[in-house]
Amino acid sequence: MVSKEWAVKLVERHVAGWTVHGPEMVITKVGTHRLGWVIHSQSERYLRTGEITDAVVGHGPFLVDGMDGSLHGLHATADLENGEWIEEYLEQVRGIERHDPLRSRVIELTDRGRRFDALRLMWAAAPDLNTHETSAYVDAVAARIPIPEHIRARLPRLRTGRRVIWRLSGPNPEPGTRTP
């Protein structure tokens, strides 16, 4: 995992160019997260004066990925511990496949010998898939093998309804560490 000091340096470099009413941005809080480091920042002037007109509002904390040091901005209202953005982050940044809610129901049906019911479920749940793709999905799930990528990419996904995470940089490995 990248060190706390390295994570703070990355965020400090990122906010160094920000100028809001002239004040500099400073780090106000650093916390650990299962994905890395969550770092909050605020206007130095606001911290000094306490005047709301000096506050920088609308930006959320930063997330420095603990594995590769990449920098991400989080929406100010993101639930840091349980937010649905975490699955999206794991999929988009780390390449970890999301939980497929249809998979368990299709397994249940095919294990009971109800393949046609599994196909009907998929036709209703994933109307973008053609008959061949639907059949291939059901067959792959029943055989407990990975879903072909071209089919997986077209499966319905639960979205947060709003964007809550932005990639601000690629990997920033800490000197002397290896990235996976």
N, C-alpha and C positions, 0 to 999 in steps of 0.2 A: 504494500500500500504506500502511496506517496505520503510523504511526511506532512504534518500540519504546517510547518514552516514553508515548505515548497508550495502548498496550496494557497497560503496567504500571499506569498510573492506573486503568484499567477494573478490573483484577483487584484492586488495592488497595481500591477502593471496594466491590467485591463481598465481600471477606473482612473488611472493617472491622467488620461486624456479628457476626462469628463470635466466640464466647467459649467456649473449651474449657479448663476448669480455670482460667479467669481470664486466660490469656496472650493477647496479640495475635498475629495471624497476620502473617507477613512474607514477602516474595518472596525465594526462595533461588536461583533460576536462571531465566534467560530465554534461549530459543533460537529460532532461525528454523526455520520449517517451510514446506513448499511451499504450505500453506494459510494461513499467517499467522505468529503468534507462539505458542510453547508456553511457558507460565509455571508454574513450580513454587512452592509455598508450604509453610510449616511454622510451627509454633508458635515464637514468639520465645523462650519459656522453654526449650524443648528445645534450641534453638541455643545458648543461654547455658549450660545445665547439662549437656547430653549425656545426661540421664536418660531412659530409654525411657518411663517413666511420664508424662513431659511431652510426648511426641511425639503429634502428631495423625496417626492412621493411618486407612487406608481411603479416603482421597480421592486422586484422581489429579491430574495437571496440568490447567491450563486452556488452552484454545485460543482466541485472539482472532483472528477471521477477518481476514485481511489486506486484503480488499476492502471490507467494510462495517463492521468493528469489532464484529460480534456476538460475544457471549461464550458459550463452551461448556465444559462439564466433561467430562473424559475419564476412563474407568475406570482405576484404578491399574495394571492389568495390560495395558492397550492397547499394542500394538506401534505406536509412534509413526510409524515410517517406512514400514512395509509392511503395516500392519493392514488387515483387510477393512473396517473401519469407514470408511476413507477413501472408498470408492465410495458407501457409504450417506450419508456426509456430503455429498459432491458432489451426489448426487441430491436429498436432502432440503433442504439449505440453499442450494445454488447452482443447483438445477434442471437439472443436467447429467445427461442420460440415461445409465443404466448400460449396460455392455456386455451384450449379449444373446447368451448362448452358443449358443442355438438358431439364431440368424440365419445364421451362417456355414455351418452344416450345411444349412439350408434353401436357401440360395443355391447351394451346391454341387449339391444334388439337382435344383433347378429348372433350373439352367444345363445340366444333362445331359438335360433333358427328362423327369425323373422326378418330376413333380408329385404323383402319387399316393403315392409313397414319402415325399415331404415332408409330405403330409397325415397319413400314418400316423405319422410321427415326431412331429408336433404333437399328434395325438390321444393318444399315449402320454405325451408330456412335459408337456402342458398339459390335463389332463382336465377342468378347470373351464371351458374354452372349449367353446361349442356348435359344431355343424358349420358354421354360417354364419361365426362368428367365426374358426374355424380356417382356413377357406377365405380369408377376408379377410386374415388374417395372412400366409398363404403368398403370396397375390397381391401384397400390399404389399411383402413382402421381395423377391419376384422382380422387381418393377418398380423396386426401389431407392428407394421412397418411404417416408415416415415411417409407422409403425404407428399406427392410430387410437388415441387416448388411452384410450377405454373398453376396448379389447382389451389394450393395453400394461399397464394397471393390473391385469389379471387373469392376467398371465403369471407362471409360477413364479419365485421369487427365492431366491437363496442368502442365507441369513441367518447372522449370526455366532453364533447360538445364545444370545447374551446381549447385553444392552444395554451399549454401551461409550461412548456419547456422549449428552449431555443439553444441550439448548438452555437457557441461563440468561438470555439477553436477546436482544432484537431488534437491529437495526442501531444502532451507536453511532458515527456518522461523526466523524472528527476534524475539529475546526473548521478551516475554510479548505480542505478537500478535498472532492472530489465523489465520490459513490458511483455505481457503474454502474447 
